[in-house]
Amino acid sequence: MRKNVFLALITCCCLLASVAHAAVHNYIVERAYFEDASNALTLDQVKQKPFAAFSGMLSKGYSRSAFWVRLKIANTDQKDQSSALVLKVQPTYLDEIHLYDSEEPLRLNRVLGDRYPYANNERSSLTYDFLIPASKKERYVWLRLKTSSTNLMQLSVVQENDAIKLDQLLEAVSTAIFSALVIFTIWAFIHWWLTRERLIGIFLVRQMLGILFFAAYVGYFRILFNGIVAPPLLDFALSFLVLSSTAAAFWFHGEFFKDYLINRWLQMIFTAAIALFPVEMFLFATGSLSLALKINMLLVMVVPLLMLLISIFAIPWSELHGRVSVLPRRYLILAHAMYLLVTTLTTLPSLGLASGGIFSPHAVLLHAFVTAVVLVAVILYRSKRMEEKRISDVVVAEQTALVEKAKREEQARFLEMLTHEIKTSLAVLKMALGSVDLASKEGRYANRAIDSMNEVIERCAQVQALSDDQVQVRLDEVSLVGLLNLVIASTHSPERIKLDYEQSVMVSSDEKLLRVIFSNLIDNALKYSKPHSVVNVRVKVAGQDATVLVSNEMGSAGMPDKERVFSKYYRSERAHEQVGSGLGLYLTWQFANMLGMKLSYVPKAEMVEFELCLKLSV
């Protein structure tokens, strides 16, 4: 459907232009040209030379020669002789066009071109216009064309009112296309700003250069900067924009084909085309502009053909399955076929390989519009596919998250049930041991094993609550020394712990979490210190800061790894002699961060020390 609409739009434009030109009477009845390779012949000398007839438009490609064009103008009716005829010359990138009219022999310096002021134009128009008198009989006029661009020239001689119609048509079409290009560029900028996608950014650069080139080519620059910027500078700007916009187009296509996994040697086509831009600019700077433009036009002709061949033969479609950033094969081939078609309409007449028609001077306008439409359609389709994939990924991610959440909740319920059952069984086991002599060696081992299993279970439950964001912080006024005494008293070896403090202080914290922190630190010190050694707990106060230091002599487990000591499940190799889960210090670190405290491991010679810094109540 979109393809049919697009083709219908192009067909309507072509029909409109055909009707407009057909409705205008052209007074040229004969065209002929002569190539002056010496660039030195005068009009009188040229008149003695044999001229070659041609029809349609002059199309001689890039040449250093001057071309003389002889036009035979038909006689006009008696009623038409009151007004002058308009000799219109297109396109507007030609450097020098001299007019010699036998009806006005005294007007010798009639010259138009992009190297001359816009004021030289004999009427206000986007094209080059000469005013010539009507005549009762047929006569000849001569034009001398000398340009560094392609020698492509369309000529028409019409009545003034018909010239106005043609001007209005050209202005309307140019304005419409220019507006469309601006809209495409604004869209590209907004799209790039939101996504920061590299391909869209390159397309934006291409479009901005394309707009400037279009404005310079149509003649907007000549009108806008008339009397402000010297014509040679405007001519320089147009040539630069021709070369740079082509390089930007190749840059875009090279980036575009990266998604299609083409062979790196084929990718070199675009790299080489872009690398020729500095070469072209060097030729431009050294006075070989015609050669630079010819190389550029050859690239514009060859590269689109290679892009179409790549689309048909060189893309590994089987490897692209599932990639949303690539177009379906038929759309990619269609896009590049259309691209090749419009570039062929531009390049063949410009290179002198085909005679142009009435559309040839405007082929650049058609090329700018069609290629922009094709590329915007490609990008929109690509963006639509990528957005659909992103939405699909989000939906899948949400569903996966819901499934994972359900699994976690089920695991939490299972762990809660398992914890409850195991702790109940351990409580019963501990009661059964009441008849056993707990002072005996076996009794102590059994009691310690039960306590250790309880600790492992409790820490697993705490980690599960932490991962499910079920741990809530509730601030209370807590006596730091009082809490430490309670924690020490609840350990299995309180006689091994020495508490040293200067004064009793209050802290604003969560008593439950703080109890877990101190319990884990002290239990860790008791478990991994030398048997029967003293565990030191010291409280230091400085200003509004309090520091709790828990230290013990290094035991058989050795010194813990400073980089991993607070990692989840970390236990040194020799620490496996003791019952544990590797979760105690991990929980301590997490809870300390939640409470805004700083916990650090400070290894010393043969001593393991942990330091907890916290704020006092104000």
N, C-alpha and C positions, 0 to 999 in steps of 0.2 A: 504493500500500500504506500509506504513512504517513498519507495523507489519510483512508483508511478506518479506520485505528486511532484516529485523533484523533476522527473523527465518532462512532465506537463508544463512546469514552470519555465524550464529552459526552452521548450518548444515555443511557448507563448512569446518569450523575449525575442527569439529569432524571427518569428512571424511578424511581430511588431516592427522590428528594424527593417525587415524586407518590405513591408507595406509602405513604411515611411520613405525608404529610398526609391521604391518604384513610383511613388506619387510625385517625386521631384524630377523635373526635366533637367538632364545634364547636357550642356551645350558642347561638350567635347565629342568630336566625331572621328578624331584620329589621334593615336598616340604613337610616338616613336622615341628611341633613345640612342645616345652615342656615348661610349665610354672613353673618357679622356685620361689615359694612363699617365700622361705627362703633367696633368693638373695645371697646364700653362696656356692652353688655347683660348683665344678670344672668341667672341660671338661670331665675328665675320669669318674667322678660320673654321669654326665649327659648322657654319652653314654650308661649307663646301664638302663636308664629310658625309659619308653614307649613314643614314639613320636606320635602325632596325625597329620594325613595328612591334608593338606589344599591346595586349588587351588587359583590361582589368587594372591591376596595380603594378607598379615597378617593384620587382623583388630580385635584388642582385647580391644579397648577403653582405658579408663584411669585406670591404675592399679599400685600398688606399687611393683608388682612382676617383676622379670627379665624374659625375654622370650628368649629361645634358639631356633634357627631356623637351621634345617638340610637341606642342599641342595644337591641333587644328580646331578653332572655335567656329561653330556654326553661326550663320547670320541670324539675326533676331527679327521678329516682326516689327512693323513700324510703331505699334503701340508699346512695345517693350523697350524702345530705344531711349526713353526718357530717363531710365534709371540704369545705374551701373550693374555689371555682373560681379559676382563674388567668386574668386578662384580660391577654393578651400584645399589646404594641404594637411594631410595627416600621415603619421602620428606626430606628436609634439616633442619627441626627443631628438629630432634631426638638428644638426649643428648649424648649417648654413644653406639657405635656399635663396638664390638670386633670381629675380624676375626681369625679363627683357621683353617689352611689348612694343611692336612696331607702330601701334596707334599712339603711343606716348614716348617718342624717342628721347625726349629731354629728361625724362625721369630715369636716371641711370643707377642710382644707389638704392634700389628697392631690395632689401634683404631682410629675411626673417630667420628665426632659429633660436635654439635654447642658449646660444652664446651671445644673443643680442637682446636689448631691452624689450620688455613687453609693449612699450609705447610704439615700437616699430610696426606692430600689428595694425592694419588699416581699418579694422573694425573690432569691436569688443566681442571676443569669442574664445572658447577653450582651444580651438584649432588655429592654425596659421592661415590668415585670410588676406588676400590681395584684392583690391577693387580695380576692375578693368572696365573700360568703356564698352558699351554695346556697339555693334557695327551692322551695317546693312549687308555686308558681304562677309564671306568666310575669310579668316585670317589665321596667322600663326603667332603663338607666343612661345618663348623659350624659358626654361628653368634650368639653373645650374645647381646641382645638389652635391655638397661636399660634407661628409660626416664621418665621425669615428665609430658611430653606432652602425647598425645594419642599414643597408640602403633599401629600405622598405618605404614606399611612398604611394599613397592613394590620392588621386586628384579628381576634383569635380568643379565644374563651372555652372553656377546656378543663379537664379534671380534672387534679389535681396529678400523677398518674402519667403522663398523656399529656404534660403540660408538661415533665416530666423527659426523656421520649423526644425531644421536639422540641429541647430544649436540647442533649442529647447529639449529635443529628444536626447541629445548627448548629455546635457546638464541633468536631466531627470534620471537617466540611467546611472550616470556617475554618482549622483547624490544618493540614489537608492543603494547602490553597491557599497559606497563609502559608509553609509549609515549601518548597513548590515555588518561590515567589517568591524566598525566601532563596537557594535552590540556584541559580536563574537569575542572581541578583545576584553570588554568589560566582564562578560560571563567567565572567560578564562581566568581573569584576575581574581574574581570572587571565588571561583572554584579552587584555584591554587591557594588563595589565602586561607580557605577553610581546611584544605587537605594537605597542603605543602607537598604535593606529589611532584616528583621531578619531571615526569613527562608533561604534565600540565604547565609547569614553569617554562619548559622549553617551547611549548606551543605558544605561550604568552609572549615570549621573546620574538618568535616567528611572526606572530600577529602584529606586534607593535612595529617591527621593521616593515612588514607588509603594508600597514596603513601609511607609513611615511613614504614608501615607494609608490603606492597608488596615488597619493596626493601629488607627489612630484611628477609622476608620469602623466596624469590627467592635465596638469597645468595649474593646479591650485597654488603651488609655490610661486610660479611666475606672476600670478595675480596678487597673492598675499604679500610678497616681498618686493613688489615692483618699486624701484627707486630706493630700496633699503639695502638689499643684498645685490652685489654685482652678479650679472648673469653667468660669468664663468664659474663662480662659486656654486650657483644653483645647478649648473651642469655637472660640476664635480660631485655635488651631493647626490644627484640622480644616479650617476655612475656607481658611486659608492653603495648606494642603497640597492642597486641591481645585484651587485656582487654579494653584499652582506646578507640580504634577504634569501638569496639562493643557498648560501652556506648555512643559514639558520634552518632552512627547510630540510637540508640533508642531515643536520644535527638531530632534528625531530624524528625523521624517519629511521635513523640509526638507533636512536633510543627506543623507538616504537618496536622495532624488530627484535630487540633483546628478549622480549617476552616470548618469542616464538622459537627460541633455541636453535637459530640458524647456525651453520658452520662459521667458525671464527674467520675463515678466509673470505666468506661472503660478507661478514660484518666489516671487513677491511675496505669494501667498496665505499661505504659511507665515510669511513675514516680518511680514505684517500681523497674523496670528493671535498671533504672539509679542509684537508691539508693543502688543497690547491688554492684556497682563499688567500693565504699570504703570498703565494706565487702570483696570483692575479693582481693583488694590490701592489706588488713590486713592479709588475709590468705597467700598471696604471701610473705609478709614481715616476717611472722612467720614460714615459711618453708613448708606450705601446698599448694604449687603451683599447684600440680596435682588436688586437690579439687577445687581450684579457677578456673582453666581452665575447669574443668568438669561443674561447675555451669555456667560458661560463655557459653559453648557449648550447654547446655540445654536451656539457654535463646535464643540462636541463632536458635534453633530448634522450640521452642514453640511460641515465639513472632510473627514471620512471619505468622504462622498458625492463631493466634488470629487476626492479621491485616487483613487477608483475610476474616475471619468470620465477623469482624467488617464491612468491605467493603460490604459484601453481606447482612447482617441482621440488623446492628445496626445504620445505618445512616438515619436520618430523611430527606429523599430526598425532600419531599413536602415543607419543611421549607427552602430549599436551592435554591428555584427558584429565578433566577435573580443574583445569586452570581457567579461572573466570576472567582473567585479564586479557584473554585472546578472543578474537572474533571467530565465528564459524567460518569455515573455509570459503563457502560461496560468497559471503559478505566481504571477506578480505579481498578475494579476486575481483569482485564487482567494483569495490572502492578503487583498487589500483588500475583497473581497466579504464574507469572514468578519468582517473588522474592522468593516465597516459594519453587518453584522447584529447583532453584540453591542452596538455603540454605539446602534443604533436601539432595542433592547430596554431600554436604560438611559434614553435621552433622551426618547422619546415620552411615557411615563408621568410622567417628572419635569417635563416642560413642560405637562402637562395635556392633551396632544393625543391620548391613548389611555388607556383604562382598563387598569390593570395586572392581572396574574394573581398566582398564588401565588409566582411567582419574582421578581416586580418588586422587592421589597425587597432581594433577593439578587442583582439584576442587576449591581450594582457588583462583587460577588465574582466572578461569572461573567465580567464584562468584564475585571477585573484578570487573571484566570487565562488566559482565551482569548487576549487581546491579547499577553500575555507569551509564551505558547506559540507564537503565530503569528510574533512578531518574533524569538524565539530560533530557530525553524525557518528563517526567512528568513536570519538572520545565519549560521547553521550551513551552510546551502546555499551562501551567498555565500563564506564562509570556505573551504569545501571546494573550490569552483571556483578560488579564488585560490591555494590551496595546490597544487592539481593543476597550475595554470599555472606556479607558481614551480618545482615539481619538473621540469616539462617544460622550462622555461627553463634550469634547471641542467644537465639532460641535454644539451640543445642546445649550451649553452655549453661543456660538457666535450668534446662531440664536435667543436665548432669549434676548441677549444684543441688537441685532438689533431691535427686536420687542419693547423692553423697550425704546430704543432710539427714535424709531418712536412715541411711546406713549408720551414720554417727549416732543418731538418737537411739537406734536399736542397739548399737554397741554399748552406748552409755547405760541403757537399761540393763543390758546383760551384765556389764561390769558392776553396776550397782547391786544387782541380784547376787552375782558371784561373790562380791565383797561382803555382802551381808551374810551369806551362807558360810563363807570361810571364817569370817570373824566370829560368827556364832559357834562354829565347830571348835575354833581355837579357844574360845571362852570356856566351852564345856571341857576341853582337854586340860585347860589350866585348873579348872575346878577339880578334875580327877586327880591332878598332881598334888592336890592339897594334902593327901595322905602320905605323900612321899617326903622324905627329908630333903627340903630345899637347900639345906646347908651342905648337902653332899655334892660331890663333883657332878654326878649325873643330874641331880636336881637343878643345879645352876645352869648346866648346858641346856636342859629341856626348857627352862624358863626363859633363857636368853633367846633360844631359837624361836619360841612363840612370839616374843616381843619383836624380834627382827622381821618375822613374817607379817606381823601387824603393821610395822613401819612400811614395808614394801607395798602392802595393799593400800595403805593410806596415801602414800605418795602417788601411786598409780591413779587413784581416785582424784587426787588434787590436780594432776597433769591433765586428766580428762576434762575436769571442770574448767581449767585454764584454757584449753584448746577450744572449748565450746563457749567461751566468753561468759561463763557463769560465775566468775569470781568478782564480787563487788567490794569496793573499798568504802569502809565506814570509819570516819575519823572520831577518835575519842582521846581524852586526856589519860595518858598511860604513864605510870611510874616505871622508869627504865630499870632501875635497880631492883624494884619489887618484881617486875616481870622476869628478870634474869634469875632471881632467887627461886621463883616458881618453876622455871624451866629446869634449873639445875637440880631441884629437889625431885623432879619427875624422871630424871635419868636413872639408868640402872647402876651407875657408879658415881653418885654425887660426892663421895669422899675423895675422888680423884680431881675434883674441880676446885680451883682457887679463884674466887671472885675478888677483884681489887678495884676499889672506886674511891674517889675523893669526896663526892657528895651525891645525895639522892636528887635526881632531876626528873622533870616531867617532859614528855614529848607528845605531840599531837599526831596520832597515827592510828592505824587499824590494829587493835590488840590481837585479833586472831591471826592475821598475816604476820605480824611481828613475832608472835610466839612460834609460828612455823619457821621463820628465818633463824631465830636463835636456837630452836631445837635442832634444826638441820646442821647448823655450824658446829654446835657443841657435840652432837651425836657423831658427826664426821670426825671431829678431833679425838673423841674417845675411841672410835672404831679403828682408826688408822695410825694411832700413836703407839709408842712402845708400851708393852704391858706394865701396869702399875705406875706409869709415869704421870706427872701432874699436867693437867690442861689448864692453862692460864686464861682467864677472862678479865679484861681490864676495860674500865670506863674512863675516858678522858674528856674533860670539858674545857672548851676555849671559846669565850664569848657566847654566841648563840648556837654554836656547833658542838655536837657530842660525837665521840668516836668510840666504837666498841671493837676491841681487838680480841680475837680468839686464836690462841697459838698452842701448838703441841710439838713435841719432839718427833722427828721423822721415824716412822715405824718400818716394818718389813715391806710395805707397799711402795716405799720410796717417795720421791717428790713428784707431785702431780705436774702435768704439762701445763705451762702457763697459758698457752694459746687455746687449750681445749678444756680447761678445768670446769668451765661453766656450760659446756656443751651437753646437749641432751644425750643420755645413755653413755656418757664417757666414763670409763673406769680403766685405770692403768692395768697392765698385765698382772702384776703381783697383788692387785687389790681384789682379785676374784677369790682369794682365800676367805674373804669375809662375805656374808650374805648382804646383798645390796642390789639396787636397780640402776644406778647411775643417774638418778633423777633428783637427788637431794639438793645438790648445789645448783642444778638447772632451775629448780623451783625457787630456790633462794634468790638467784639472780633475777628471775622474772618478777617475783613479788617485791624485791627491793626497787626495781625500776618503776613498778606500779605505784609505789609509795613515795617516789621521788628521792630515793636514797642512792648513795654511791657505794657499791660493793666491789672490793678489789682483793686480789690474791697477791700477797707480798712474801715471796720466798726468801728465806735467810739461810745461813749456814746451818744445816741439820735441823732447821725449824720450819714448820708449816704455819703460816699466819694469814688470817683473813681479817680484813679491815672494813667496817661498816660505818659510814658517815651519815648522820641524820641531824635534822634541825630541832632545837629545843622549842617548847611552847613559849609564845610571847607573853 
